[in-house]
Amino acid sequence: MKPRVYIILLLMIVPFQASFLELLSLRGITPDAALALLYCIGLLTGPVEAALAGMVLGVVQDISSASFIGFSGFLRGLIGLAAGVLGRHVLDLSSPSNILFITVFSLVESVFIALFLEVSQGSVPFFSMFFTRMIPGALFTGVFGYFLLSLVSRKGMLQFLKRRALLQE
């Protein structure tokens, strides 16, 4: 992707998540726009660029939420790497199976965060959170990510986002 697009995305993702997506909240559950965006980046660019974007995006989110710095960067880097590998070797942009993959990535990330909180702080109600917050949040993120991916996969949008060298591939 173009460097200016990355800068705009990094500056706008946290305010977008906090303000606009709060309007889409269902019973306190909002989609994770950053994860959906990272998945799109992985499908568009490849594993290395998506892993780097995931790490930077995770660190930006850690800083903005005053959480443990680096943990989200590590997880988002792995998710970007996996999405890039899937995009390079398995999936295309228009496949409806993208909903499933985004949902699984979101659920796995939520489980890792809950397990990390259990180990570091103790007494996290894992099973109640799993069924009341993690699964609905992952499903919501999967559907949101698929709509974001369908928006991004339009021909004019791809030309705006991708560097010329990537468009020729």
Secondary structure, DSSP 8 states (H G I E B T S, - for coil): --HHHHHHHHHHHHHIIIIIGGGG-BTTB---HHHHHHHHHHHHH-HHHHHHHHHHHHHHHHHHHT--TTHHHHHHHHHHHHHHHHHHHT--TT-TTHHHHHHHHHHHHHHHHHHHHHHHH----HHHHIIIIIHHHHHHHHHHHHHHHHHHTSHHHHHHHS-HHHHT-
